[in-house]
Amino acid sequence: MKPIVALISFCFGCQLVTAQVTTVRVMTYNLLNYRNSTNECNGNTNSASSKEVALDTIVRNMQPQIICFQEVGASANNATYLLNNALNTIGATNWTTTNYTNNSFSSLTNVIAYRNDIFGLISQDVITKDVGNNNLVRVVDVARFYYKDPLLNAQSDTVTFTVIAAHFKAGSGTSNSSQRNAMAGAIIDYIENDAVDANIMLMGDFNMYASSESGYQTLIAGNGFRFEDPINSSGSWNNNSSFAAIHTQSTRNGGSNSCFSGGGLDDRFDQILCSEDIIEGEDGMVYVPNTYFAVGNDGNHFNDPVNSGTNYSVSSTVLSALYSLSDHLPVIADFDIDLQGLNTEELEVPVLENPMRQPAQLADYYLRYGLAIYTLDGRKVFEKPEGEPATVQGLPTGLYIAHWSKDGRSTTSKLMLW
């Protein structure tokens, strides 16, 4: 009678620890004089309460976890209004904002809001001067975050990243362009001298008409640090139908409300740029391709308001909210974050067909794991360090102990070799 070979599910392929990731979404949004009154934008033409209702609708539908707002009125109370009336609504309590910042002369500032159940704030900074020590037209906010990896207790062990929120000077002409370049230079200078993270995002209203503009080139073409456009869409964006799918202003085309800019969608003012490390996924965070989206832009509304005719890129409810809230569209993008923690359940014995037949190649995905094989009397007969390929071969048939390791965690199991 032939012996029965027990096939024990140690498993080397199907249940081996896979690279676990979580996907997060960021948004940038110019709120158009939110709770800031001007001659043209006031309580009648730009109702704060109406904007808050619309924002609640947009956020609930698009579900970002970090939002950089621009054109928020210069008062610390306005962040509280955003939290209470647009973010932490219908029982939600998990949104918070960074501390209020501003200079002494701007009527508008930024607000960075984030989900405190997903991210923790490490530190906050503010850029107020250009490299010549002159005041910037508006402050630039810098916030460092860490992802709250549910498998880790230590903040230092998880993925960290920096969000920079900026609202560049508006307007055409050399003077305005020069001020935008000054802000861009200040941002790059800060990153090169003070930034800690490799993962860096710059979000906001750039107010730039083409990638050839000096400020944009300062951001993307430096010899040291430089940003990258996730959708690689350089060119002359202004009034150019070739870029119709990524324009963000204006949501309207004329009309009686002078608070809102007209002209329809024909400018790519609002953008999200990323460090090379994020684009290439070098430090635990990577841009997810095809997730960069000007919310409400279906590519078919060049020089038209977003609600003209049909627009199925978002629901009709969201489309109405976008039209009523601002003359800018928000921009979103998704990023995968590596989960760094591995508990004992996740570092289970790798499943392989047992007995494992030699030669057995450990490469590609297995590069991240270490493996040591011991005889039953404790002699080490094979070792593959983490990060290196290897082949298990030439060992006598028999029962062994396999010791798997990754990122300081390990597990052992019996292993039959043929």
N, C-alpha and C positions, 0 to 999 in steps of 0.2 A: 504494500500500500504506500503510495507516495505521501510524504509529509505535507501537511497543510501549512503554507506560509502565511502568517498573520500580517495583513496590511495595516499597519498602525499609522494613523494620520498625524505624522510629525509635520508634514507638509512644508514643502520648500518653495512653493510657488503661490498657491491660491490664498493662503492666509499669512503670508509673510508680511511683516510690517510695511505698509505702504506709506508713501509720503503724504501725510495728512495736511490738508490746507483748509482754510476758511476764507470765504470771499466777503470783502467789505466794499461799501460804496461811498464815494465822496461826491460832494456837489459844491459848485460855486454859483452864487446868485446875487445879482445887483437888484436891490429892492426898490430903487427909484425914490429917493427922499422919504424913506420910512420914518415917520414921526419927526420930520424936519420940514418946517413950513417956509415956503418962499412965495413970491408974488403969484407964480403960476401953479405951484404945487402947494395946496392948502387942504383944509378939512373938507372942502366941497369937491375939489378936483382929484384928491388923492387920499381918500379916507383910510386912516390907519386901521380901523376895525375891519373894513372890507378887505384890506390887504392881508390881515391876520387870518381871516376865514379862508381866503384863497390859498395862502401859504400852507395852512393846515391840510387842505385838500391835496396840494401838490406833494407835500412831504409824505403823507399817508399812502399815496399811490406810488411814488418813486422810491420810498424807503431808503434814503441815504442814512449813513451813520455819522458822518462828519459833514458839516456845511460851513462854508465861508461866505458870509454875507458882506456886501458892500452897500454903500449909501444908506447907512443907518445914522439917524440923527445923533448929534454929539451929546449924549446923556447916558450915564450908566444905567438909568432906569429903563432904557429902551431894550436892553438885553433881557431884562425881567419881563417886559411886555411880550417879547418874542417867545420866551419860555412858557409863560402862563397862558397866552392866548393863541399860540400857533403850534407849539411843539409838545409841551406836556398837557395835552388835552385828553378828554374822555378817559380819565383815570391814569394816564401815563405819567411817570415820574422820572424817567431815565435819561432825560436830556438835561444838559448843563452847558454853561458857556465859560470861556476863559475870562480873565479879568478885563475890565474896561481899560482901554488905552486911548489916548489922543494927544495932539499937540495943543497949543494955546490959541490957535486961530482957525482951525478947520471946523466947519459946521457938520461934516460927515466923517464917519469912521467905519471900521470893520467890526464884525462880531464873528467869532468862531464858536460854533455850537457842536457838541459831540455827545454821543451816547455813552453815559458813564458806566453802563453795564457791560460795554464792549471795550472801551478804551480808558486808560488812566492818563492823566496829565502829569508829565514829568517836570516840565518847566515852561516858562513863558518869557518872551523877550519882545522888544519893540525897536524898530529901526526908524530913527527920526531925522538923521542927517545924511547927506551925500558924502562922497569921499573927500570933498573939499570943505566939509564941516558946515555946509549950508543947509538950511531947513528944507526938507522934502515937502511937497505940496500937501501930502497926507502921510500919516504914519503907516508903516508896514509891520504887520503882526507876525510873530514867529512863535509857534507852539510845538513842543516835543510831546509825543504820545508813546505809550506802550500798549500793545494788544494784551488784553486780559486773558491769557491762555488758561483755559480751565484745568489743564493738567499740571500747571506750575504754581508754586506759591511765591517764588521770587521774581520781582519785576526785572531784575538784571538778566534773567535767563530767557526772556521773551523778545519778540521782534519790536524794535523801536523805529520811529520815523518822525520826520519834521514836516509840518505844514506851514507854509508861508502864504499869508493873505495880503493882497495888494490891490489898490485902486489907483491906476496910473492917471496922469493928467489927461483930460479930454481936449479935443480940438485939433484942427489941422494947423499947419504952419510951423516954421522953424523953432519958435520959442516953446510951443507946447511939446514938440518932438524932443527938444533938448531936455525938458523937464522929465519926460518919460525915460530918456536915456540915463539921466542922473539917478532916478529911482532904480532902474535896472542895474546900474553900476554899484549902487549901495547894497543891493541884494546879493550880487555876486561877491562883493567884498566881504560881506558878513559871513557868507557860506565858507569862503576860503579861509577866514581867520577865526571864526567862532563856532561854526556848525560842528556837531558831534556825530550826527547820523550820516550814513551813506544813502539812506532812503529819504529823499526830499521831494516834496511837491510844492509847486507854486501855482496858486489859484487866484483868480480874480478878474477884474475888468481891466484889460490891458489898453483899451482905447487906441490900438494900433491898426493902421490901415493896410499894412503889408509886412511880410516877413523881412523885407529889405530895410525896413526902418532901423535906425541906429540902435534904439533901445532893444528891439527884438534880437538883433545880431549880438548885442552885448550878452543877452541871456543864453543864446544857443550856440555861439561860435567862439567862445573863449578858448584860450590856450590851456587854462587850468580847468576849474569846474565849469561845466556847461549843462544846460537843460536840454531835454529832447521833447519833441512834440510826439505824443503817443500815436497820432494818426498821420504823422509825416506829411503835413499839408501846407508846405510853404508856398508863398506866392503873393500876388496882389489881390487881397480878399475883397476890398471895397468895390461894391457895385459890379462884381464879377460873377456871372451866372455859373462859372465852372466850380465855384465854391458854395453853390446854393444850399447844399445839404448840411453845411457846418456854420452858416450865418446865425448870429444870435441877437441882432438888433436890426430893425425894430419890429415889435409885435404888431404895430399898427401902421396905417397909411393915412396920415392926416386926421381929420375929424375936428370936432369942436373943443376937445380937451387939450389945451396947450401945455399941460404938464408933461404929457407923453410925447416923445419924439415920433415923427412920422417916417414915411419913406418905405415902409415894409422891410422885409428881411434882406439886408444887403451888406452887413458888416460882421466880421468875426472878431468882436471885441472881447468876448468872455472865453477864457481858456483855462486849461489845466496842463501844466508842463511838469515833467518828471526828470529826476536825475537818471543818469545812465544806469546806475545800479538797479533802479526799479524797472527800467525797460528790459534789462538783461537778467533780472532776477538773481542778482549776486548776493543779496543780504537778507534773504528770508521774505522778500516782498516783491511781487511782480505784477505789472499791468496785464489785465486780461484782454486779449485782442478783441476788437469789435464791440467793446462796451462803452466807448467814448461816444456821447450822444448829446446833442443840443436838444433838450426836451421840448417837444412840440414842433420841431422842424422835420417835415417829411420830405424835404428836398424839392417840393413842388410849389413853393410860395416865394420865389425870388421877387423882390420888390412888392410883395403883397403882405397884408396882415395875415397872421397865422390862422385866423378863423374864416378866411375867405374860401368859399366853396367847400370842398371836402378835405379833411385832414384826419387820417386814421392812425397817425403815429402815436397818439394818446387818446384816452377816452374824451368824450365831449365835455364831461365835467372838468377834467384837468385842463382841457383846451380853453374853456371859459375862464378858469382861474388864472391861467398864464396871461391871457389877454387883459384881464382886469387888474392884475397885480403890478406889472411893470412893463416898461418898453424893452426890457432885456429878457432873453430866455435863460433859464439855468442850464448848466452843463454838468453832466454826471460821468463818472468812470468807475469801473470796478477793479479791485486789486486782490490777488490771492496772497494770503499770509500763511507762512508755514507754521504749523503747530509744533512747538519745540519740545513739549513735554511728552514723555512716553511712560505710562504707568504699567504695572505688571500685566494687566489685561491686554494692552496693546503690544507689548513685547512678548507675545506668546511664542511658544516653540514654532519656528518656521515649519510650514507644512511641506513635506517632500514625500515622494513615493518611497516607501520603506519596504525593503532595503534600498538605499541610495546607490545607484550604479556609478561606478567610476569609469572614465574620468568625468567629474562634475565641475563645470565651469561656474565660477562665482564672479560675474562681471556686471556691467551696466547697472541695473537697479541695486544690486547687491554691494556695489562699491561703498555705500554708506555704512555698511555693517561690518563689524569685526567677528571673526569666527576662530575659535581654538578648539581642537579635537584632542581628547585625552583617552588613553586606554583605561580600562576599569581599575587598574592598579595605580592610576594617577600620572602616568607618563604622557607629556605633551608630544603628539606626533604630527600636528599640523597647526599652522597659525596664519590667519589672514587679517592684517590690521584694517581698521576702518579707513576707507578711502582708496584702497588698493585692490586690484583684481587678483584672482588666484584660481588654481585648479586643484581639486582634490583628486589625487591619483596615486596609485602604487601602494596603497595601504592594504594590509592583509584583511581578508574577509572576516567580519566579526562585529561584535557589539562595542560601541564607544560612547563616550560622553561628549556632547557638543555644547560649547559655551558661546552664546551669541551676545554681542554687546553693541550699544549705540548710545552716544551722547551721555556716557556715564552710567547708563542702566544696562542690565544684563539678565540673562535667563539661561537655564541649562535644561538639557533633555537627553534621553537615550537616542542613539543613532546607530542603525545597522548599515554597514558598508558591504557592498559586493565589489 
